[in-house]
């Protein structure tokens, strides 16, 4: 097998022109014609129908072209993968994520990533809408909830679980609720996206509970909700992965630990490709470790 013959054949077939392939490869037309004739002779089939003005694939040639094109792309990808394995990660990396996740959680991850790989240029697209990865040229996206696009590759990172938290100062002053019903008499810090009709729908192994939020402060940013909870202004439902340090330092204390909102899976998604770019894989590795710590 002569890979040069196959390469020249695919270029002529793709361009449908010996002249075009000659200009692109720098190989004289006569040499290209001779190489492809040798290939046809070896295979025992006619791959190209040649006229003075046009080159057309035969049925056998069309089948062979698609097979060869795929194989050559695989080889090019293999070369890229091997070279990347020994190269310093560099270039732009576009990442899409929900707004609230980017404000703190991804900032910490980015700091760690850039410390290790300073030649990579990170670009974040923070939005609560689902971005089209192909159209927006996004390398990696973080998504919570059910995945609708089955054509994407997905890696489960963990779960988004909203749990009840308050500061020790608040609990010392107002007491700790013993049942979900008692939350109705507490100041609750409410993120509207998870409280339709100002109701928290909590779950536990014992069953479900609907809490009507009577005394409340509303804010459409989780960062503000968390800041108010840290300042002792009330009890909040907070996704655990966002405030790991504050929880570990007991600046926030879990309230009604057996109760929470339903967990939703969080995935990293990307467009299916034969060889995964090294810089994307490295960021995904740090992302998985960060969720494992939360």
ZAMARGU-4260 file (C-alpha; in steps of 0.2 Angstrom, whole numbers, plus 5000, padded with zeros to 4 digits):
<rodrens>
0) 5000/5000/5000 | 5006/5017/4995 | 4999/5031/5006 | 5005/5044/4994 | 4994/5036/4980
5) 4979/5037/4992 | 4983/5055/4997 | 4984/5061/4979 | 4969/5051/4974 | 4958/5059/4988
10) 4964/5077/4983 | 4960/5074/4965 | 4943/5067/4969 | 4939/5081/4982 | 4944/5095/4969
15) 4937/5085/4954 | 4953/5092/4945 | 4970/5086/4942 | 4975/5104/4939 | 4968/5110/4956
20) 4976/5095/4965 | 4993/5099/4956 | 4993/5117/4962 | 4988/5112/4980 | 5001/5098/4982
25) 5015/5105/4971 | 5015/5088/4961 | 5015/5089/4942 | 4999/5083/4934 | 5008/5070/4924
30) 5015/5063/4941 | 4998/5063/4949 | 4990/5054/4934 | 5003/5041/4935 | 5001/5038/4953
35) 4983/5036/4952 | 4984/5024/4937 | 4996/5014/4947 | 4983/5014/4961 | 4969/5008/4950
40) 4980/4995/4942 | 4984/4988/4960 | 4966/4988/4965 | 4960/4981/4948 | 4946/4995/4946
45) 4944/5011/4938 | 4942/5025/4951 | 4941/5041/4940 | 4933/5044/4924 | 4944/5057/4915
50) 4939/5069/4901 | 4948/5084/4894 | 4938/5095/4905 | 4932/5085/4919 | 4936/5072/4932
55) 4922/5061/4939 | 4922/5047/4952 | 4916/5030/4947 | 4904/5021/4959 | 4919/5011/4965
60) 4929/5027/4966 | 4916/5036/4976 | 4915/5021/4989 | 4934/5021/4990 | 4936/5040/4991
65) 4924/5040/5007 | 4934/5026/5015 | 4951/5034/5012 | 4945/5051/5017 | 4940/5045/5034
70) 4956/5034/5036 | 4967/5049/5032 | 4957/5060/5044 | 4960/5047/5058 | 4979/5047/5054
75) 4980/5066/5054 | 4971/5066/5071 | 4982/5052/5078 | 4997/5063/5073 | 4989/5078/5082
80) 4986/5068/5097 | 5003/5062/5099 | 5011/5079/5096 | 4999/5087/5108 | 5004/5074/5122
85) 5021/5081/5122 | 5017/5099/5118 | 5013/5113/5130 | 4994/5117/5130 | 4991/5133/5122
90) 4978/5143/5112 | 4960/5148/5115 | 4948/5137/5126 | 4930/5143/5125 | 4919/5137/5139
95) 4900/5139/5142 | 4892/5138/5159 | 4877/5145/5169 | 4880/5163/5176 | 4879/5158/5194
100) 4892/5144/5192 | 4904/5156/5184 | 4904/5169/5197 | 4914/5159/5210 | 4916/5141/5207
105) 4923/5142/5189 | 4934/5157/5194 | 4943/5146/5207 | 4945/5132/5194 | 4952/5144/5181
110) 4965/5151/5194 | 4971/5133/5196 | 4971/5129/5178 | 4980/5145/5172 | 4993/5143/5186
115) 4998/5126/5177 | 4995/5131/5159 | 4998/5149/5157 | 4999/5148/5138 | 4980/5144/5137
120) 4968/5158/5134 | 4952/5155/5143 | 4936/5163/5136 | 4920/5160/5146 | 4902/5162/5139
125) 4891/5163/5155 | 4873/5162/5151 | 4858/5153/5157 | 4852/5149/5140 | 4858/5133/5131
130) 4872/5138/5119 | 4875/5129/5102 | 4892/5122/5104 | 4895/5120/5085 | 4889/5137/5080
135) 4897/5146/5095 | 4913/5137/5093 | 4912/5131/5111 | 4925/5118/5117 | 4917/5113/5133
140) 4900/5117/5141 | 4894/5114/5159 | 4875/5110/5160 | 4863/5106/5174 | 4848/5095/5173
145) 4842/5084/5159 | 4852/5083/5143 | 4842/5085/5128 | 4855/5085/5114 | 4860/5066/5112
150) 4873/5070/5099 | 4885/5078/5112 | 4897/5068/5122 | 4894/5070/5141 | 4904/5067/5157
155) 4894/5067/5173 | 4903/5079/5185 | 4891/5077/5200 | 4875/5084/5206 | 4867/5101/5210
160) 4859/5099/5227 | 4851/5114/5235 | 4853/5112/5254 | 4847/5124/5268 | 4860/5134/5277
165) 4861/5149/5289 | 4875/5157/5298 | 4879/5152/5317 | 4874/5170/5322 | 4857/5169/5314
170) 4853/5153/5322 | 4859/5159/5339 | 4848/5174/5338 | 4832/5166/5330 | 4834/5148/5334
175) 4835/5133/5323 | 4820/5126/5314 | 4816/5108/5319 | 4803/5104/5305 | 4801/5112/5287
180) 4784/5120/5293 | 4794/5130/5306 | 4803/5139/5291 | 4787/5149/5288 | 4791/5159/5304
185) 4810/5162/5299 | 4817/5175/5287 | 4821/5165/5271 | 4832/5171/5257 | 4824/5166/5241
190) 4832/5163/5224 | 4816/5164/5213 | 4822/5151/5200 | 4819/5137/5213 | 4804/5144/5222
195) 4789/5145/5210 | 4774/5154/5219 | 4786/5158/5234 | 4786/5139/5239 | 4801/5128/5243
200) 4797/5110/5239 | 4808/5100/5250 | 4811/5081/5250 | 4818/5069/5262 | 4818/5050/5265
205) 4803/5053/5276 | 4793/5061/5261 | 4790/5078/5254 | 4785/5095/5261 | 4779/5112/5254
210) 4785/5127/5263 | 4776/5144/5260 | 4789/5158/5262 | 4780/5171/5272 | 4795/5181/5278
215) 4807/5183/5264 | 4821/5192/5255 | 4821/5189/5236 | 4837/5190/5225 | 4839/5184/5207
220) 4858/5180/5210 | 4864/5166/5221 | 4880/5176/5225 | 4869/5189/5234 | 4858/5175/5243
225) 4874/5168/5249 | 4881/5184/5255 | 4865/5188/5265 | 4866/5171/5273 | 4884/5174/5278
230) 4879/5191/5285 | 4866/5182/5296 | 4851/5189/5287 | 4841/5172/5285 | 4840/5154/5280
235) 4844/5150/5262 | 4844/5136/5249 | 4861/5135/5242 | 4869/5123/5230 | 4883/5114/5240
240) 4897/5115/5227 | 4896/5134/5227 | 4901/5137/5245 | 4912/5123/5250 | 4925/5133/5259
245) 4912/5143/5269 | 4903/5126/5274 | 4920/5118/5279 | 4924/5134/5290 | 4907/5133/5297
250) 4903/5151/5292 | 4887/5142/5285 | 4879/5128/5295 | 4867/5116/5288 | 4849/5117/5294
255) 4836/5103/5293 | 4850/5092/5286 | 4838/5078/5281 | 4829/5090/5269 | 4834/5097/5252
260) 4828/5100/5234 | 4829/5086/5222 | 4846/5083/5215 | 4850/5087/5197 | 4864/5080/5188
265) 4878/5092/5181 | 4887/5087/5165 | 4902/5093/5155 | 4897/5091/5137 | 4907/5093/5121
270) 4905/5090/5102 | 4910/5072/5098 | 4927/5071/5090 | 4939/5057/5086 | 4953/5065/5096
275) 4950/5076/5111 | 4961/5092/5112 | 4973/5091/5126 | 4969/5108/5133 | 4951/5103/5134
280) 4955/5087/5142 | 4966/5095/5155 | 4952/5108/5160 | 4939/5094/5161 | 4951/5084/5173
285) 4952/5099/5185 | 4933/5102/5184 | 4930/5084/5189 | 4942/5085/5203 | 4933/5101/5209
290) 4916/5093/5209 | 4923/5078/5218 | 4929/5089/5232 | 4912/5097/5234
</rodrens>
